[in-house]
């Protein structure tokens, strides 16, 4: 199959799937999701702050240089 034809078929199928997804979002709305774009609303509450605090704590617990890959090869 010619590459241009292959790309056209993918573009057509992608448009069909996006149209079906938009129809589904309009008929089955979910709280916290924009029905027009399907995007989630940003989390700015306690959940996000707790997650960022846990990541920061984990990074502080790592000793310096421990994240560097080891260069020693193991033999059987």
Backbone bond lengths (Angstrom), bond angles and torsions (degrees), N, CA, C in turn:
res aa  C-N    CA-C-N  psi(-1)  N-CA   C-N-CA  omega(-1)  CA-C   N-CA-C  phi
1 X - - - 1.449 - - 1.526 108.27 -
2 X 1.298 115.37 138.93 1.463 121.74 -179.99 1.537 109.45 -66.09
3 X 1.347 118.87 139.88 1.465 121.15 -177.88 1.528 113.66 -58.24
4 X 1.326 117.62 -37.85 1.469 119.81 -179.69 1.530 110.63 -64.81
5 X 1.319 116.82 -40.29 1.460 121.04 178.04 1.524 110.32 -64.63
6 X 1.314 115.73 -41.73 1.458 120.86 179.36 1.534 110.71 -61.14
7 X 1.329 117.49 -44.18 1.461 121.56 178.71 1.523 111.51 -65.07
8 X 1.325 117.46 -38.84 1.464 120.71 177.83 1.523 111.20 -63.02
9 X 1.328 116.99 -42.06 1.466 120.32 178.40 1.528 110.90 -62.65
10 X 1.331 117.23 -40.45 1.462 120.06 177.37 1.521 111.33 -65.34
11 X 1.324 117.53 -39.74 1.462 120.85 179.55 1.530 110.86 -64.74
12 X 1.317 116.78 -40.86 1.470 120.66 178.91 1.518 110.32 -65.21
13 X 1.328 116.99 -45.35 1.467 120.65 -179.65 1.524 110.71 -65.01
14 X 1.318 117.58 -38.83 1.458 121.27 178.20 1.526 110.92 -62.68
15 X 1.322 117.13 -43.05 1.466 120.78 178.37 1.527 110.93 -63.04
16 X 1.335 117.02 -40.05 1.471 120.46 178.04 1.529 110.92 -62.76
17 X 1.336 116.34 -45.69 1.462 119.72 -179.25 1.528 111.71 -65.13
18 X 1.331 117.48 -39.11 1.460 119.89 178.10 1.525 111.26 -65.60
19 X 1.330 116.93 -37.62 1.458 121.03 177.55 1.532 110.77 -65.35
20 X 1.333 116.80 -42.62 1.468 120.27 177.58 1.527 111.39 -64.17
21 X 1.331 116.84 -40.26 1.462 120.41 179.22 1.523 110.95 -64.58
22 X 1.328 117.19 -40.65 1.469 120.27 178.74 1.526 110.50 -64.72
23 X 1.333 117.17 -41.79 1.469 120.39 177.61 1.523 110.56 -62.73
24 X 1.324 117.14 -41.80 1.457 121.00 -179.85 1.526 110.74 -64.19
25 X 1.352 117.01 -42.69 1.466 119.64 179.13 1.520 111.90 -62.83
26 X 1.326 117.03 -35.18 1.465 119.48 179.87 1.523 111.52 -72.18
27 X 1.320 118.07 -34.78 1.468 120.15 -178.73 1.516 112.83 -86.21
28 X 1.339 118.84 -20.59 1.465 122.81 -179.54 1.524 109.94 -128.89
29 X 1.343 117.63 70.73 1.469 118.99 -177.97 1.526 111.29 -67.81
30 X 1.327 115.99 144.40 1.459 122.25 177.32 1.513 108.51 -122.90
31 X 1.329 117.71 140.98 1.463 119.42 179.66 1.517 111.54 -65.51
32 X 1.323 116.41 139.20 1.452 122.26 177.89 1.511 114.01 86.90
33 X 1.339 118.25 1.46 1.458 121.15 179.60 1.521 108.39 -123.10
34 X 1.307 116.49 129.61 1.459 122.25 178.71 1.528 108.67 -69.09
35 X 1.331 117.31 123.12 1.467 120.35 -176.35 1.525 112.48 -72.02
36 X 1.323 117.94 -22.06 1.464 119.63 -179.40 1.526 112.16 -78.91
37 X 1.338 116.93 -40.86 1.458 119.73 -175.51 1.522 113.49 -108.76
38 X 1.316 117.39 -20.74 1.462 120.27 -177.65 1.512 113.41 82.61
39 X 1.351 117.29 9.74 1.460 121.21 -177.96 1.520 110.40 -86.55
40 X 1.325 114.70 146.70 1.459 120.73 175.36 1.522 109.40 -77.92
41 X 1.324 115.60 150.18 1.454 119.32 174.24 1.525 108.42 -74.02
42 X 1.313 118.80 145.33 1.468 120.04 -177.69 1.523 111.42 -67.68
43 X 1.326 115.66 142.52 1.462 121.49 177.61 1.519 108.37 -89.25
44 X 1.304 116.47 118.59 1.460 119.69 178.29 1.510 110.70 -125.34
45 X 1.302 117.01 17.00 1.447 119.92 -175.03 1.514 113.55 -99.56
46 X 1.298 113.71 -153.43 1.452 122.20 -176.25 1.526 111.87 -61.90
47 X 1.306 116.85 -37.88 1.465 121.09 -178.01 1.541 111.22 -59.62
48 X 1.314 116.74 -45.54 1.459 120.76 -179.42 1.518 111.31 -67.58
49 X 1.323 116.86 -44.35 1.460 119.69 -179.67 1.525 111.40 -63.42
50 X 1.335 116.73 -40.28 1.460 120.27 178.58 1.527 110.52 -64.08
51 X 1.322 116.81 -43.63 1.464 120.57 179.38 1.513 112.42 -61.51
52 X 1.319 116.64 -45.34 1.467 120.06 179.50 1.520 111.59 -65.60
53 X 1.332 117.28 -36.15 1.458 120.82 177.71 1.520 110.64 -65.46
54 X 1.344 117.05 -39.88 1.457 120.52 179.05 1.529 111.36 -66.14
55 X 1.317 117.61 -39.40 1.463 121.01 177.23 1.519 109.99 -64.34
56 X 1.318 117.44 -44.71 1.455 120.88 179.80 1.525 110.90 -62.38
57 X 1.318 117.38 -41.85 1.455 121.57 178.35 1.527 110.55 -63.50
58 X 1.318 117.27 -42.96 1.460 120.80 178.66 1.514 112.04 -62.49
59 X 1.328 117.39 -38.68 1.461 120.66 178.67 1.524 111.57 -68.23
60 X 1.318 116.60 -33.57 1.462 119.39 178.88 1.524 111.57 -72.17
61 X 1.338 116.82 -27.65 1.457 120.34 -178.63 1.531 112.44 -75.10
62 X 1.344 117.89 -21.99 1.457 121.18 179.16 1.517 109.86 -71.69
63 X 1.323 117.47 127.59 1.471 118.00 174.79 1.517 110.06 -69.26
64 X 1.316 116.71 157.14 1.466 121.17 -178.82 1.527 110.64 -61.26
65 X 1.331 116.14 132.00 1.450 121.23 176.54 1.518 114.86 82.46
66 X 1.318 118.83 -2.20 1.466 119.51 -177.49 1.524 112.17 -75.03
67 X 1.303 116.95 -19.75 1.456 119.87 -179.04 1.522 111.91 -84.02
68 X 1.323 117.94 -6.36 1.466 120.82 -179.73 1.524 109.49 -73.37
69 X 1.332 118.05 139.05 1.455 120.09 -179.81 1.525 111.25 -68.61
70 X 1.310 115.06 145.01 1.467 118.56 178.90 1.519 109.78 -80.27
71 X 1.307 116.56 145.00 1.459 122.14 -177.35 1.521 112.42 -104.13
72 X 1.313 117.64 4.27 1.460 119.38 -179.49 1.508 109.37 -85.34
73 X 1.314 115.54 133.87 1.457 121.34 179.47 1.518 109.58 -92.83
74 X 1.310 116.54 138.86 1.450 121.23 178.10 1.512 109.45 -98.38
75 X 1.307 115.08 141.16 1.458 120.00 175.48 1.505 109.38 -110.13
76 X 1.294 116.04 159.95 1.464 120.72 -177.35 1.501 113.00 -73.30
